[in-house]
C-alpha cells in the first residue's frame, strides 16, 4: 500500500511539472502546445489510477 501511494505521489509530481510547462506555453501564446501538455499530464495521472482500480 505504501509503495502505491509513493508511486502515485511521484506520478502526480511529474504531471504537475508537465502542467506547469503547459501553463507557461499558454502564456507565451502557444495554445496547441499547452493543450497537448495538459492532455499529457492528465493521461500520466489517469493511466496508473485506472490500472490501480482495475487490478484491485
Secondary structure, DSSP 8 states (H G I E B T S, - for coil): -HHHHHHHHHHHHHHHHHHHHHHHHHHTT-HHHHHHHHHHHHHHHHHHHHHHHHH-
